[in-house]
């Protein structure tokens, strides 16, 4: 059966509270004003360094902001999320149907593993592939490449499922089928512009889309 790569933030969990509070914490520690909530939500999806770089410029300041972010995330931010309705049941159905499941996320891999391990359905995933703490591996095309290698599977036998353009563009980079989800942070316009193969309005639609 198909191997399914799931994004984490905005696809399996609504992590907006934890991420935006940690970004606000980092900006405050850097002596910068906190932007409005809609702007803070743009940090959800890309790697931290990608988001901080245009604002802070110098690599040393970017690394300092990342460390401030991690201070709060490791103490409490990693718990500030909710599972999207229908995700648990959908994952259980897909796993029971013979699909292999893995998480592929731009979130720091140790953080991602900590979150997934504490989710009620975390044991359904064969692996969690995330960014390296030093940022050397953080963009979606490279993360998907790492996932293909670690899962020992060909791109043609996989589907990437995510809520942001990075998920779709990363899948297309590898010629991989993909499904954009509309309950996350990207939205229909962003996903269509990125070239999403299919769109799912709810988690419960995923099995039928995968079977089509």
mmCIF file of the C-alpha atoms, coordinates in Angstrom:
data_MODEL
# 
_entry.id   MODEL 
# 
loop_
_atom_site.group_PDB 
_atom_site.id 
_atom_site.type_symbol 
_atom_site.label_atom_id 
_atom_site.label_alt_id 
_atom_site.label_comp_id 
_atom_site.label_asym_id 
_atom_site.label_entity_id 
_atom_site.label_seq_id 
_atom_site.pdbx_PDB_ins_code 
_atom_site.Cartn_x 
_atom_site.Cartn_y 
_atom_site.Cartn_z 
_atom_site.occupancy 
_atom_site.B_iso_or_equiv 
_atom_site.pdbx_formal_charge 
_atom_site.auth_seq_id 
_atom_site.auth_comp_id 
_atom_site.auth_asym_id 
_atom_site.auth_atom_id 
_atom_site.pdbx_PDB_model_num 
ATOM 1   C CA . UNK A 1 1   ? 0.000   0.000  0.000  1.00 0.00 ? 1   UNK A CA 1 
ATOM 2   C CA . UNK A 1 2   ? 0.937   3.647  -0.280 1.00 0.00 ? 2   UNK A CA 1 
ATOM 3   C CA . UNK A 1 3   ? 3.254   5.358  2.201  1.00 0.00 ? 3   UNK A CA 1 
ATOM 4   C CA . UNK A 1 4   ? 1.644   8.551  3.482  1.00 0.00 ? 4   UNK A CA 1 
ATOM 5   C CA . UNK A 1 5   ? 3.815   11.467 4.605  1.00 0.00 ? 5   UNK A CA 1 
ATOM 6   C CA . UNK A 1 6   ? 1.882   13.792 6.906  1.00 0.00 ? 6   UNK A CA 1 
ATOM 7   C CA . UNK A 1 7   ? 2.900   17.310 7.780  1.00 0.00 ? 7   UNK A CA 1 
ATOM 8   C CA . UNK A 1 8   ? 2.489   18.035 11.510 1.00 0.00 ? 8   UNK A CA 1 
ATOM 9   C CA . UNK A 1 9   ? 1.517   21.669 12.222 1.00 0.00 ? 9   UNK A CA 1 
ATOM 10  C CA . UNK A 1 10  ? -1.742  22.549 10.507 1.00 0.00 ? 10  UNK A CA 1 
ATOM 11  C CA . UNK A 1 11  ? -2.347  18.999 9.324  1.00 0.00 ? 11  UNK A CA 1 
ATOM 12  C CA . UNK A 1 12  ? -2.404  16.724 12.380 1.00 0.00 ? 12  UNK A CA 1 
ATOM 13  C CA . UNK A 1 13  ? -2.483  19.381 15.105 1.00 0.00 ? 13  UNK A CA 1 
ATOM 14  C CA . UNK A 1 14  ? -3.570  22.986 15.476 1.00 0.00 ? 14  UNK A CA 1 
ATOM 15  C CA . UNK A 1 15  ? -0.394  24.374 16.990 1.00 0.00 ? 15  UNK A CA 1 
ATOM 16  C CA . UNK A 1 16  ? -1.058  28.067 16.373 1.00 0.00 ? 16  UNK A CA 1 
ATOM 17  C CA . UNK A 1 17  ? -1.115  28.999 20.067 1.00 0.00 ? 17  UNK A CA 1 
ATOM 18  C CA . UNK A 1 18  ? 2.189   27.350 20.916 1.00 0.00 ? 18  UNK A CA 1 
ATOM 19  C CA . UNK A 1 19  ? 4.064   28.576 17.848 1.00 0.00 ? 19  UNK A CA 1 
ATOM 20  C CA . UNK A 1 20  ? 2.840   32.173 17.912 1.00 0.00 ? 20  UNK A CA 1 
ATOM 21  C CA . UNK A 1 21  ? 3.488   32.523 21.647 1.00 0.00 ? 21  UNK A CA 1 
ATOM 22  C CA . UNK A 1 22  ? 7.012   31.191 21.199 1.00 0.00 ? 22  UNK A CA 1 
ATOM 23  C CA . UNK A 1 23  ? 7.650   33.563 18.292 1.00 0.00 ? 23  UNK A CA 1 
ATOM 24  C CA . UNK A 1 24  ? 6.346   36.460 20.403 1.00 0.00 ? 24  UNK A CA 1 
ATOM 25  C CA . UNK A 1 25  ? 8.633   35.371 23.242 1.00 0.00 ? 25  UNK A CA 1 
ATOM 26  C CA . UNK A 1 26  ? 11.642  35.307 20.920 1.00 0.00 ? 26  UNK A CA 1 
ATOM 27  C CA . UNK A 1 27  ? 10.872  38.724 19.451 1.00 0.00 ? 27  UNK A CA 1 
ATOM 28  C CA . UNK A 1 28  ? 10.421  40.202 22.916 1.00 0.00 ? 28  UNK A CA 1 
ATOM 29  C CA . UNK A 1 29  ? 13.772  38.777 24.027 1.00 0.00 ? 29  UNK A CA 1 
ATOM 30  C CA . UNK A 1 30  ? 15.332  40.343 20.924 1.00 0.00 ? 30  UNK A CA 1 
ATOM 31  C CA . UNK A 1 31  ? 13.850  43.716 21.843 1.00 0.00 ? 31  UNK A CA 1 
ATOM 32  C CA . UNK A 1 32  ? 11.500  43.796 18.865 1.00 0.00 ? 32  UNK A CA 1 
ATOM 33  C CA . UNK A 1 33  ? 7.783   44.639 18.736 1.00 0.00 ? 33  UNK A CA 1 
ATOM 34  C CA . UNK A 1 34  ? 5.298   41.791 18.490 1.00 0.00 ? 34  UNK A CA 1 
ATOM 35  C CA . UNK A 1 35  ? 3.375   41.903 15.197 1.00 0.00 ? 35  UNK A CA 1 
ATOM 36  C CA . UNK A 1 36  ? -0.390  41.276 14.977 1.00 0.00 ? 36  UNK A CA 1 
ATOM 37  C CA . UNK A 1 37  ? -1.711  37.730 15.251 1.00 0.00 ? 37  UNK A CA 1 
ATOM 38  C CA . UNK A 1 38  ? -2.257  37.235 11.483 1.00 0.00 ? 38  UNK A CA 1 
ATOM 39  C CA . UNK A 1 39  ? 1.390   38.073 10.843 1.00 0.00 ? 39  UNK A CA 1 
ATOM 40  C CA . UNK A 1 40  ? 2.578   35.795 13.644 1.00 0.00 ? 40  UNK A CA 1 
ATOM 41  C CA . UNK A 1 41  ? 0.666   32.915 12.071 1.00 0.00 ? 41  UNK A CA 1 
ATOM 42  C CA . UNK A 1 42  ? 2.914   33.187 9.000  1.00 0.00 ? 42  UNK A CA 1 
ATOM 43  C CA . UNK A 1 43  ? 5.630   31.535 11.098 1.00 0.00 ? 43  UNK A CA 1 
ATOM 44  C CA . UNK A 1 44  ? 3.604   28.306 10.994 1.00 0.00 ? 44  UNK A CA 1 
ATOM 45  C CA . UNK A 1 45  ? 4.941   26.087 8.227  1.00 0.00 ? 45  UNK A CA 1 
ATOM 46  C CA . UNK A 1 46  ? 8.338   27.443 7.127  1.00 0.00 ? 46  UNK A CA 1 
ATOM 47  C CA . UNK A 1 47  ? 11.488  26.706 9.083  1.00 0.00 ? 47  UNK A CA 1 
ATOM 48  C CA . UNK A 1 48  ? 12.219  29.122 11.939 1.00 0.00 ? 48  UNK A CA 1 
ATOM 49  C CA . UNK A 1 49  ? 15.351  30.457 10.287 1.00 0.00 ? 49  UNK A CA 1 
ATOM 50  C CA . UNK A 1 50  ? 13.469  31.119 7.057  1.00 0.00 ? 50  UNK A CA 1 
ATOM 51  C CA . UNK A 1 51  ? 10.916  33.195 8.968  1.00 0.00 ? 51  UNK A CA 1 
ATOM 52  C CA . UNK A 1 52  ? 13.334  35.054 11.251 1.00 0.00 ? 52  UNK A CA 1 
ATOM 53  C CA . UNK A 1 53  ? 15.963  35.870 8.591  1.00 0.00 ? 53  UNK A CA 1 
ATOM 54  C CA . UNK A 1 54  ? 14.129  38.706 6.752  1.00 0.00 ? 54  UNK A CA 1 
ATOM 55  C CA . UNK A 1 55  ? 13.405  40.413 10.069 1.00 0.00 ? 55  UNK A CA 1 
ATOM 56  C CA . UNK A 1 56  ? 16.772  39.989 11.776 1.00 0.00 ? 56  UNK A CA 1 
ATOM 57  C CA . UNK A 1 57  ? 19.231  39.835 8.886  1.00 0.00 ? 57  UNK A CA 1 
ATOM 58  C CA . UNK A 1 58  ? 22.475  38.759 10.534 1.00 0.00 ? 58  UNK A CA 1 
ATOM 59  C CA . UNK A 1 59  ? 22.889  35.003 10.940 1.00 0.00 ? 59  UNK A CA 1 
ATOM 60  C CA . UNK A 1 60  ? 24.020  35.405 14.560 1.00 0.00 ? 60  UNK A CA 1 
ATOM 61  C CA . UNK A 1 61  ? 20.833  37.297 15.454 1.00 0.00 ? 61  UNK A CA 1 
ATOM 62  C CA . UNK A 1 62  ? 18.708  34.692 13.688 1.00 0.00 ? 62  UNK A CA 1 
ATOM 63  C CA . UNK A 1 63  ? 20.361  31.928 15.734 1.00 0.00 ? 63  UNK A CA 1 
ATOM 64  C CA . UNK A 1 64  ? 19.796  33.910 18.921 1.00 0.00 ? 64  UNK A CA 1 
ATOM 65  C CA . UNK A 1 65  ? 16.096  34.269 18.096 1.00 0.00 ? 65  UNK A CA 1 
ATOM 66  C CA . UNK A 1 66  ? 15.841  30.546 17.376 1.00 0.00 ? 66  UNK A CA 1 
ATOM 67  C CA . UNK A 1 67  ? 17.339  29.795 20.789 1.00 0.00 ? 67  UNK A CA 1 
ATOM 68  C CA . UNK A 1 68  ? 14.862  32.142 22.496 1.00 0.00 ? 68  UNK A CA 1 
ATOM 69  C CA . UNK A 1 69  ? 12.025  30.409 20.640 1.00 0.00 ? 69  UNK A CA 1 
ATOM 70  C CA . UNK A 1 70  ? 13.243  27.010 21.787 1.00 0.00 ? 70  UNK A CA 1 
ATOM 71  C CA . UNK A 1 71  ? 13.509  28.143 25.420 1.00 0.00 ? 71  UNK A CA 1 
ATOM 72  C CA . UNK A 1 72  ? 9.779   28.613 25.627 1.00 0.00 ? 72  UNK A CA 1 
ATOM 73  C CA . UNK A 1 73  ? 8.868   25.774 23.282 1.00 0.00 ? 73  UNK A CA 1 
ATOM 74  C CA . UNK A 1 74  ? 10.791  23.208 25.310 1.00 0.00 ? 74  UNK A CA 1 
ATOM 75  C CA . UNK A 1 75  ? 9.279   24.382 28.593 1.00 0.00 ? 75  UNK A CA 1 
ATOM 76  C CA . UNK A 1 76  ? 5.618   24.644 27.581 1.00 0.00 ? 76  UNK A CA 1 
ATOM 77  C CA . UNK A 1 77  ? 5.111   25.527 23.922 1.00 0.00 ? 77  UNK A CA 1 
ATOM 78  C CA . UNK A 1 78  ? 5.217   21.923 22.759 1.00 0.00 ? 78  UNK A CA 1 
ATOM 79  C CA . UNK A 1 79  ? 2.061   21.169 24.782 1.00 0.00 ? 79  UNK A CA 1 
ATOM 80  C CA . UNK A 1 80  ? 0.055   24.088 23.356 1.00 0.00 ? 80  UNK A CA 1 
ATOM 81  C CA . UNK A 1 81  ? -1.803  22.361 20.557 1.00 0.00 ? 81  UNK A CA 1 
ATOM 82  C CA . UNK A 1 82  ? -5.035  20.532 19.802 1.00 0.00 ? 82  UNK A CA 1 
ATOM 83  C CA . UNK A 1 83  ? -5.669  17.548 17.543 1.00 0.00 ? 83  UNK A CA 1 
ATOM 84  C CA . UNK A 1 84  ? -7.963  18.392 14.652 1.00 0.00 ? 84  UNK A CA 1 
ATOM 85  C CA . UNK A 1 85  ? -11.388 16.710 14.832 1.00 0.00 ? 85  UNK A CA 1 
ATOM 86  C CA . UNK A 1 86  ? -11.495 13.507 12.794 1.00 0.00 ? 86  UNK A CA 1 
ATOM 87  C CA . UNK A 1 87  ? -7.726  13.108 12.481 1.00 0.00 ? 87  UNK A CA 1 
ATOM 88  C CA . UNK A 1 88  ? -7.386  10.237 14.957 1.00 0.00 ? 88  UNK A CA 1 
ATOM 89  C CA . UNK A 1 89  ? -10.186 8.208  13.366 1.00 0.00 ? 89  UNK A CA 1 
ATOM 90  C CA . UNK A 1 90  ? -8.883  8.870  9.858  1.00 0.00 ? 90  UNK A CA 1 
ATOM 91  C CA . UNK A 1 91  ? -5.338  7.815  10.716 1.00 0.00 ? 91  UNK A CA 1 
ATOM 92  C CA . UNK A 1 92  ? -6.589  4.647  12.377 1.00 0.00 ? 92  UNK A CA 1 
ATOM 93  C CA . UNK A 1 93  ? -8.656  3.836  9.289  1.00 0.00 ? 93  UNK A CA 1 
ATOM 94  C CA . UNK A 1 94  ? -5.755  4.453  6.912  1.00 0.00 ? 94  UNK A CA 1 
ATOM 95  C CA . UNK A 1 95  ? -3.371  2.400  9.033  1.00 0.00 ? 95  UNK A CA 1 
ATOM 96  C CA . UNK A 1 96  ? -5.880  -0.449 9.313  1.00 0.00 ? 96  UNK A CA 1 
ATOM 97  C CA . UNK A 1 97  ? -6.285  -0.319 5.545  1.00 0.00 ? 97  UNK A CA 1 
ATOM 98  C CA . UNK A 1 98  ? -2.597  -1.103 5.097  1.00 0.00 ? 98  UNK A CA 1 
ATOM 99  C CA . UNK A 1 99  ? -1.129  2.335  4.513  1.00 0.00 ? 99  UNK A CA 1 
ATOM 100 C CA . UNK A 1 100 ? 2.249   3.105  6.020  1.00 0.00 ? 100 UNK A CA 1 
ATOM 101 C CA . UNK A 1 101 ? 2.323   6.425  7.896  1.00 0.00 ? 101 UNK A CA 1 
ATOM 102 C CA . UNK A 1 102 ? 5.169   8.837  8.634  1.00 0.00 ? 102 UNK A CA 1 
ATOM 103 C CA . UNK A 1 103 ? 5.449   12.464 9.722  1.00 0.00 ? 103 UNK A CA 1 
ATOM 104 C CA . UNK A 1 104 ? 7.543   14.863 7.629  1.00 0.00 ? 104 UNK A CA 1 
ATOM 105 C CA . UNK A 1 105 ? 7.800   18.314 9.181  1.00 0.00 ? 105 UNK A CA 1 
ATOM 106 C CA . UNK A 1 106 ? 9.998   21.412 9.151  1.00 0.00 ? 106 UNK A CA 1 
ATOM 107 C CA . UNK A 1 107 ? 9.755   21.434 12.930 1.00 0.00 ? 107 UNK A CA 1 
ATOM 108 C CA . UNK A 1 108 ? 12.934  20.550 14.826 1.00 0.00 ? 108 UNK A CA 1 
ATOM 109 C CA . UNK A 1 109 ? 12.928  16.723 14.827 1.00 0.00 ? 109 UNK A CA 1 
ATOM 110 C CA . UNK A 1 110 ? 13.437  16.267 18.591 1.00 0.00 ? 110 UNK A CA 1 
ATOM 111 C CA . UNK A 1 111 ? 10.482  18.597 19.212 1.00 0.00 ? 111 UNK A CA 1 
ATOM 112 C CA . UNK A 1 112 ? 8.366   16.843 16.589 1.00 0.00 ? 112 UNK A CA 1 
ATOM 113 C CA . UNK A 1 113 ? 9.124   13.425 18.055 1.00 0.00 ? 113 UNK A CA 1 
ATOM 114 C CA . UNK A 1 114 ? 8.222   14.633 21.525 1.00 0.00 ? 114 UNK A CA 1 
ATOM 115 C CA . UNK A 1 115 ? 4.855   15.858 20.296 1.00 0.00 ? 115 UNK A CA 1 
ATOM 116 C CA . UNK A 1 116 ? 4.067   12.788 18.183 1.00 0.00 ? 116 UNK A CA 1 
ATOM 117 C CA . UNK A 1 117 ? 5.059   10.427 20.983 1.00 0.00 ? 117 UNK A CA 1 
ATOM 118 C CA . UNK A 1 118 ? 2.467   12.090 23.220 1.00 0.00 ? 118 UNK A CA 1 
ATOM 119 C CA . UNK A 1 119 ? -0.363  12.038 20.679 1.00 0.00 ? 119 UNK A CA 1 
ATOM 120 C CA . UNK A 1 120 ? -2.957  9.288  21.222 1.00 0.00 ? 120 UNK A CA 1 
ATOM 121 C CA . UNK A 1 121 ? -2.266  7.967  17.720 1.00 0.00 ? 121 UNK A CA 1 
ATOM 122 C CA . UNK A 1 122 ? 1.495   8.547  17.713 1.00 0.00 ? 122 UNK A CA 1 
ATOM 123 C CA . UNK A 1 123 ? 2.292   4.839  17.620 1.00 0.00 ? 123 UNK A CA 1 
ATOM 124 C CA . UNK A 1 124 ? 0.708   4.584  14.153 1.00 0.00 ? 124 UNK A CA 1 
ATOM 125 C CA . UNK A 1 125 ? 3.671   6.405  12.579 1.00 0.00 ? 125 UNK A CA 1 
ATOM 126 C CA . UNK A 1 126 ? 6.685   4.412  11.441 1.00 0.00 ? 126 UNK A CA 1 
ATOM 127 C CA . UNK A 1 127 ? 8.978   7.426  11.647 1.00 0.00 ? 127 UNK A CA 1 
ATOM 128 C CA . UNK A 1 128 ? 9.112   11.162 12.315 1.00 0.00 ? 128 UNK A CA 1 
ATOM 129 C CA . UNK A 1 129 ? 11.369  13.101 9.961  1.00 0.00 ? 129 UNK A CA 1 
ATOM 130 C CA . UNK A 1 130 ? 12.072  16.691 10.966 1.00 0.00 ? 130 UNK A CA 1 
ATOM 131 C CA . UNK A 1 131 ? 14.583  19.484 10.689 1.00 0.00 ? 131 UNK A CA 1 
ATOM 132 C CA . UNK A 1 132 ? 18.016  19.172 12.243 1.00 0.00 ? 132 UNK A CA 1 
ATOM 133 C CA . UNK A 1 133 ? 18.577  21.469 15.246 1.00 0.00 ? 133 UNK A CA 1 
ATOM 134 C CA . UNK A 1 134 ? 21.360  23.340 13.415 1.00 0.00 ? 134 UNK A CA 1 
ATOM 135 C CA . UNK A 1 135 ? 19.132  24.044 10.431 1.00 0.00 ? 135 UNK A CA 1 
ATOM 136 C CA . UNK A 1 136 ? 21.291  22.146 7.935  1.00 0.00 ? 136 UNK A CA 1 
ATOM 137 C CA . UNK A 1 137 ? 18.203  20.125 6.998  1.00 0.00 ? 137 UNK A CA 1 
ATOM 138 C CA . UNK A 1 138 ? 15.056  22.246 7.144  1.00 0.00 ? 138 UNK A CA 1 
ATOM 139 C CA . UNK A 1 139 ? 13.433  22.761 3.726  1.00 0.00 ? 139 UNK A CA 1 
ATOM 140 C CA . UNK A 1 140 ? 10.632  20.458 2.581  1.00 0.00 ? 140 UNK A CA 1 
ATOM 141 C CA . UNK A 1 141 ? 12.265  19.036 -0.561 1.00 0.00 ? 141 UNK A CA 1 
ATOM 142 C CA . UNK A 1 142 ? 15.295  17.938 1.478  1.00 0.00 ? 142 UNK A CA 1 
ATOM 143 C CA . UNK A 1 143 ? 13.104  16.661 4.328  1.00 0.00 ? 143 UNK A CA 1 
ATOM 144 C CA . UNK A 1 144 ? 11.073  14.563 1.903  1.00 0.00 ? 144 UNK A CA 1 
ATOM 145 C CA . UNK A 1 145 ? 14.303  13.233 0.390  1.00 0.00 ? 145 UNK A CA 1 
ATOM 146 C CA . UNK A 1 146 ? 15.431  12.212 3.876  1.00 0.00 ? 146 UNK A CA 1 
ATOM 147 C CA . UNK A 1 147 ? 12.060  10.571 4.504  1.00 0.00 ? 147 UNK A CA 1 
ATOM 148 C CA . UNK A 1 148 ? 12.264  8.574  1.283  1.00 0.00 ? 148 UNK A CA 1 
ATOM 149 C CA . UNK A 1 149 ? 15.721  7.352  2.262  1.00 0.00 ? 149 UNK A CA 1 
ATOM 150 C CA . UNK A 1 150 ? 14.845  6.520  5.855  1.00 0.00 ? 150 UNK A CA 1 
ATOM 151 C CA . UNK A 1 151 ? 11.593  4.786  4.917  1.00 0.00 ? 151 UNK A CA 1 
ATOM 152 C CA . UNK A 1 152 ? 13.322  3.037  1.993  1.00 0.00 ? 152 UNK A CA 1 
ATOM 153 C CA . UNK A 1 153 ? 10.515  3.848  -0.399 1.00 0.00 ? 153 UNK A CA 1 
ATOM 154 C CA . UNK A 1 154 ? 10.227  5.408  -3.863 1.00 0.00 ? 154 UNK A CA 1 
ATOM 155 C CA . UNK A 1 155 ? 8.463   8.729  -4.390 1.00 0.00 ? 155 UNK A CA 1 
ATOM 156 C CA . UNK A 1 156 ? 6.018   7.095  -6.806 1.00 0.00 ? 156 UNK A CA 1 
ATOM 157 C CA . UNK A 1 157 ? 4.744   4.959  -3.910 1.00 0.00 ? 157 UNK A CA 1 
ATOM 158 C CA . UNK A 1 158 ? 4.112   7.910  -1.575 1.00 0.00 ? 158 UNK A CA 1 
ATOM 159 C CA . UNK A 1 159 ? 1.661   10.749 -1.047 1.00 0.00 ? 159 UNK A CA 1 
ATOM 160 C CA . UNK A 1 160 ? 2.513   13.986 0.788  1.00 0.00 ? 160 UNK A CA 1 
ATOM 161 C CA . UNK A 1 161 ? -0.368  15.425 2.815  1.00 0.00 ? 161 UNK A CA 1 
ATOM 162 C CA . UNK A 1 162 ? -0.078  18.949 4.173  1.00 0.00 ? 162 UNK A CA 1 
ATOM 163 C CA . UNK A 1 163 ? -1.639  22.378 4.605  1.00 0.00 ? 163 UNK A CA 1 
ATOM 164 C CA . UNK A 1 164 ? 1.012   24.746 3.206  1.00 0.00 ? 164 UNK A CA 1 
ATOM 165 C CA . UNK A 1 165 ? 2.574   25.439 -0.170 1.00 0.00 ? 165 UNK A CA 1 
ATOM 166 C CA . UNK A 1 166 ? 5.885   24.039 1.110  1.00 0.00 ? 166 UNK A CA 1 
ATOM 167 C CA . UNK A 1 167 ? 4.302   20.591 1.439  1.00 0.00 ? 167 UNK A CA 1 
ATOM 168 C CA . UNK A 1 168 ? 2.935   20.687 -2.096 1.00 0.00 ? 168 UNK A CA 1 
ATOM 169 C CA . UNK A 1 169 ? 6.075   22.164 -3.643 1.00 0.00 ? 169 UNK A CA 1 
ATOM 170 C CA . UNK A 1 170 ? 8.242   19.660 -1.781 1.00 0.00 ? 170 UNK A CA 1 
ATOM 171 C CA . UNK A 1 171 ? 6.174   16.759 -3.094 1.00 0.00 ? 171 UNK A CA 1 
ATOM 172 C CA . UNK A 1 172 ? 6.179   18.098 -6.645 1.00 0.00 ? 172 UNK A CA 1 
ATOM 173 C CA . UNK A 1 173 ? 9.964   18.479 -6.482 1.00 0.00 ? 173 UNK A CA 1 
ATOM 174 C CA . UNK A 1 174 ? 10.106  14.698 -6.182 1.00 0.00 ? 174 UNK A CA 1 
ATOM 175 C CA . UNK A 1 175 ? 7.284   13.970 -8.629 1.00 0.00 ? 175 UNK A CA 1 
ATOM 176 C CA . UNK A 1 176 ? 5.204   12.769 -5.688 1.00 0.00 ? 176 UNK A CA 1 
ATOM 177 C CA . UNK A 1 177 ? 1.416   12.757 -5.457 1.00 0.00 ? 177 UNK A CA 1 
ATOM 178 C CA . UNK A 1 178 ? 0.053   15.178 -2.904 1.00 0.00 ? 178 UNK A CA 1 
ATOM 179 C CA . UNK A 1 179 ? -3.098  16.289 -1.113 1.00 0.00 ? 179 UNK A CA 1 
ATOM 180 C CA . UNK A 1 180 ? -3.572  19.780 0.280  1.00 0.00 ? 180 UNK A CA 1 
ATOM 181 C CA . UNK A 1 181 ? -5.713  20.011 3.410  1.00 0.00 ? 181 UNK A CA 1 
ATOM 182 C CA . UNK A 1 182 ? -8.013  22.977 3.982  1.00 0.00 ? 182 UNK A CA 1 
ATOM 183 C CA . UNK A 1 183 ? -8.334  22.839 7.776  1.00 0.00 ? 183 UNK A CA 1 
ATOM 184 C CA . UNK A 1 184 ? -4.800  24.137 8.382  1.00 0.00 ? 184 UNK A CA 1 
ATOM 185 C CA . UNK A 1 185 ? -3.001  27.438 7.854  1.00 0.00 ? 185 UNK A CA 1 
ATOM 186 C CA . UNK A 1 186 ? -2.429  27.680 4.107  1.00 0.00 ? 186 UNK A CA 1 
ATOM 187 C CA . UNK A 1 187 ? -5.874  27.957 2.568  1.00 0.00 ? 187 UNK A CA 1 
ATOM 188 C CA . UNK A 1 188 ? -7.284  26.942 -0.783 1.00 0.00 ? 188 UNK A CA 1 
ATOM 189 C CA . UNK A 1 189 ? -5.745  29.745 -2.845 1.00 0.00 ? 189 UNK A CA 1 
ATOM 190 C CA . UNK A 1 190 ? -2.216  29.045 -1.581 1.00 0.00 ? 190 UNK A CA 1 
ATOM 191 C CA . UNK A 1 191 ? -2.548  25.303 -2.128 1.00 0.00 ? 191 UNK A CA 1 
ATOM 192 C CA . UNK A 1 192 ? -3.995  25.631 -5.626 1.00 0.00 ? 192 UNK A CA 1 
ATOM 193 C CA . UNK A 1 193 ? -1.286  28.108 -6.609 1.00 0.00 ? 193 UNK A CA 1 
ATOM 194 C CA . UNK A 1 194 ? 1.344   25.650 -5.375 1.00 0.00 ? 194 UNK A CA 1 
ATOM 195 C CA . UNK A 1 195 ? -0.152  22.980 -7.644 1.00 0.00 ? 195 UNK A CA 1 
ATOM 196 C CA . UNK A 1 196 ? -1.957  20.722 -5.190 1.00 0.00 ? 196 UNK A CA 1 
ATOM 197 C CA . UNK A 1 197 ? -3.046  17.505 -6.858 1.00 0.00 ? 197 UNK A CA 1 
ATOM 198 C CA . UNK A 1 198 ? -6.149  17.180 -4.713 1.00 0.00 ? 198 UNK A CA 1 
ATOM 199 C CA . UNK A 1 199 ? -7.765  19.095 -1.858 1.00 0.00 ? 199 UNK A CA 1 
ATOM 200 C CA . UNK A 1 200 ? -9.425  17.703 1.268  1.00 0.00 ? 200 UNK A CA 1 
ATOM 201 C CA . UNK A 1 201 ? -11.909 19.837 3.197  1.00 0.00 ? 201 UNK A CA 1 
ATOM 202 C CA . UNK A 1 202 ? -12.014 17.442 6.155  1.00 0.00 ? 202 UNK A CA 1 
ATOM 203 C CA . UNK A 1 203 ? -9.822  14.570 7.404  1.00 0.00 ? 203 UNK A CA 1 
ATOM 204 C CA . UNK A 1 204 ? -12.651 12.167 6.695  1.00 0.00 ? 204 UNK A CA 1 
ATOM 205 C CA . UNK A 1 205 ? -12.270 12.832 2.953  1.00 0.00 ? 205 UNK A CA 1 
ATOM 206 C CA . UNK A 1 206 ? -8.701  11.550 2.844  1.00 0.00 ? 206 UNK A CA 1 
ATOM 207 C CA . UNK A 1 207 ? -9.425  7.802  2.475  1.00 0.00 ? 207 UNK A CA 1 
ATOM 208 C CA . UNK A 1 208 ? -11.682 8.380  -0.530 1.00 0.00 ? 208 UNK A CA 1 
ATOM 209 C CA . UNK A 1 209 ? -9.191  10.736 -2.187 1.00 0.00 ? 209 UNK A CA 1 
ATOM 210 C CA . UNK A 1 210 ? -6.404  8.222  -1.674 1.00 0.00 ? 210 UNK A CA 1 
ATOM 211 C CA . UNK A 1 211 ? -8.517  5.436  -3.115 1.00 0.00 ? 211 UNK A CA 1 
ATOM 212 C CA . UNK A 1 212 ? -9.461  7.448  -6.228 1.00 0.00 ? 212 UNK A CA 1 
# 
